[in-house]
Amino acid sequence: MKNKCDHSLSYRSTMRTIKTTSEVYVRRCRACGEVEVLARYQGSTRNLLLKNSFRTRYAGDKNLKDILQPFQGNKPSKDFAKAYPEKARDYYNQKELNELGMNKVKSKKK
């Protein structure tokens, strides 16, 4: 039987607390290794807002690669080329690939 992830707060959860501070709990899944940051509720609305901001920030950091664009203005993006080396050849010509340090990759563009 395969290990299935259960990231709930129940006793069957595969998540284990790895760090606790006065503001957050940090949990890691034993099955998939995903890390989750949960704000501790301390009875005020301010902390509820903190909980949402932690969650939003964590989701943003986790999915940052998804919002990268191939060009920054007129120039090719190094971050995009590093994140998606297999797609770089579709967006850049050979001269741009060489400038990005991707000499071994052959461009599909002319």
N, C-alpha and C positions, 0 to 999 in steps of 0.2 A: 504494500500500500504506500502510495506516495505521500510525502509531507505536504499537507495543504495549509495555506496561510489563513489565519484567523486573527485579524487585527482589531477585534472588538475589545471591549473592556471587561469581558466575562472571564470566568475562571478557566474556560477552554481556550483562551487566547494563546497564540504562539509567541506573543510579544512578552519580552522580559525587560524590566526596568534596569537600565545600566547606569543612570545618574539621576540624582534628585537635588535640586536647589530650592531655595525659598520661592522661586518664581516658576520653575518648569520641572517636568518629568521628561527624561529622555529614555525612549524605549526602542529595543531592537528585536526584529522578528527572528526567531530561531530557524525558521524554514527558508526564508528568502533573503534575510540580512538587511531588509529595509529599516531605516531609522526614522522614528517619529518623535516630534517634540510637542508636548502638551503643556499648556499653561495651567498652573494650579489656580483653582478658584478660591478666593479668600473673602468672598462675601461683598464685593463692591462691583459696580458697573465698570469701573476702570479696568479691573482685571478681566472682565469679559471681553472688553475691547482689545486688551493685550493678547488674550487667547487667540482671537481672530487674526490679529496682526502677525503673531508667530506662525500660525498656520499658513497665512497668505505668503509670508516671506519665505517659509520653508518650501512651499509649492513652487514659488517663483525660482528659487535657487535650484531646485530639483529639475525644473523644466527649462532652464535658461537657454540651453542649446536649441530648443525649438523655435525661438524667436530671432535667431541670427539671420541676417540678410547677406546675400553674396557680394553686395557692393556697399561701400560707405561713400556716398556722393558718386564721384566718377572712378574711385579707386577700388580695387578688389580687397575684400575683407580677409585678413589673415585668420581671424577667429573662425570664420565660416569654413575656410579651407582646412583648418586643423580639425574642426568638429565633423566635417563631412568630406573627407579626402576622396571618397568614391564619386561624389557629385560635383567636385570642383572641375573636373574635365568637361562637364556639360556647360558650365558658366563662363570659364575663362579660356582665352586663347593661349597659345604656347608661350608667348612672351610674358604674359601675366603670370602663368604658372611658374616660369623660371624666376620671376621677381619674388614670388612667394616662397621660393626654395623647394619647389616640387618638381625638380628637374626630371625625375624618372617617370612622371605621369605624362601621358600623351593626350593632348587636347582633341576634342571632337569638333571644336570651332576652328574656323580658318581665319 
